[in-house]
Amino acid sequence: MILRRFLRKGGQLPLSPTIRVVSRSLTSASPGPESDLTHHGKVLPDYLHSTESQTVRPIDADRPTTLREDYENFKHFKSTTGRLGSRVGRHYQPHLAVNNPPRPRDITLELLLASGAHLGHATSLWNPGNQRYIFGVRQGIHIISLEATAAHLRRAAQVVEGVARQAGLILFVGNRPKQERCVVEAAELAGGCHLFEKWTPGTITNGKMIVGHGAVVEKDEADRVNPQGPLEGAPPIRPDLVVCLNPLENYVMLHECGLFGIPTIGIIDTDADPTWVTYPIPANDDSLRSVQLIAGILGRAGESGRSRRLRKIQMQEQEDLTRVDIQ
């Protein structure tokens, strides 16, 4: 189409030298390796012009390879070295923190870092009581030390495991948006109770007036429900341990637990007071991944203590049966 714009002279198109070279290269056959070697005074060997199947041979400077041989060498190199080296897999999968929470022994700094547990609040909002948990400042935001987070989280997991092993009642509390699932699953793993709504003031200090109308379900150490049914008129039960995922919104509950000597575990951010809870866990309480990770680890710890208790009771029952059979 571009060539038609030129005027015809003598039945031929007046082409410039550049256009003649382009048209000649388009009409003629594509040059092979011979055209490049002729400028250097070299000629390809005769066996390279044959169309028969060629085997892979070592590269020689005096005998240049063809395009086909280059491709054969590439396939051979790929088949021999394709499986060598390391394979980088997916190290962090966020959904596993909820579906399959890690155990306390699987706590690593990389896992806490991936969940965002090290991010605190602005330096203007910090509480001086958290100074020993702060690693440094980054762009006006406090960075929480993950070593302190891992150490306090392991200690809290041991407390939850011990309470569950002694058949204690553990209450998991988290009433921020989208915390319902992790709170419920952690309570199910530990065999405790959960609360993801607003705490009613006076539930512990004035339990007879607030929750006294409800029935009390009695269970033994093996988590078997009393066949006689719920107990009517029994005093309300207080939890043996409270795990609070957002202490800022549940200060009244923590105060009531302190009045009755109930130990508490809480996620303490840089703007919270660590003296509110018995066992603080310095971490980011605004990150949903961080909260899900900590709740899952504490739930796994409760599951471990509960399984030990049930295993011990089962062994005792088997021993009692064997003694009866012997007598």
C-alpha positions, 0 to 999 in steps of 0.5 A: 500500500505504501509503494502505490503512492509513488508515481510510475515512471516507465512502468516501474516504481521509483524505489529508493536504495533502502526500499529496494533492499527491503523488497529484495529481502522480503521476496527472496528466501530467508538467508541461513547461517551461510550468509553470515559466515560468507562475510567472514570467509567461512563456509559451513561443512557439507554434513550440516546441509543434510536433512537427516536427523542430527544428534547432539554433539559438543559445541566446537568453535571451528564447526558452528551449530545450526538452529536445530542443533541449538534447540537439541542442545537446549532440550538436552540441557533442560532434561538433565538440569531441569530438576536441580536447585531448590523449589520455593513453596508457599510459606505462609497461607493465611486461611490455615490459621483459622482452619488448622491453627498451629500448636504452641511449639510451632510458634516462629518469628516468621509466622508472627511477622507474616500475621502483622503482630509487630505493628503497633500504634502511632507514637503519640498514642503509646502507653508508657507501660509497654516500653519493655515490649517495643522494639523501635519506631518506624515512620512514626509507628511503634514496632513491637518486639516479636521475641517478646510476643513469642515468649509471652504467647508461649507462657499464656499457652502453658497457662491455658493448657494447665487450666484445661488439664485441671478441668477448668472453665475457660472463657474466650471473649472477642467482640470486634467485627469478624472475630466471631469465627476464631473465638468460637473455634478456639472455645470449641478446641479448648472445650470452654465457652465463648462470647462475641457480643458486648459484655453485660456489666455485673455478670460476675459481680452481680451474677445472681440478678443477671444470669441467675435465672439460667440453669447450670449444666453439670459435667464430670472430669470426662466432660460427660453431662450429668444424666439427671439434667440441669441443676435448678437454683444453683449459683452461677458459675464463674470462669477459671480463666478468661482470654480477652482478644480486645481488652480496650472494649472489655475493661469492665469485664477485666475489672470484675475478673480482678475483683474476684481473682480470676486470671486473665489473658489479653492481647495488649497493643501499644496503646493499652495498659498491660496491668489490666490483664494477668498474662499480657501478650504484646501484639497487634490487636487490630489485625484480624490475622494476628488475632486469629493466630493467637486465638488458634494457638491458645485454642490448640493449647487448651485442646492439648490439656483437655486431651491429656486429661481425658487420656488420664481418666480413660487409663484410670477407668481401665485400671479400675476395670482390671482390678474388678475383674481380678477380684 
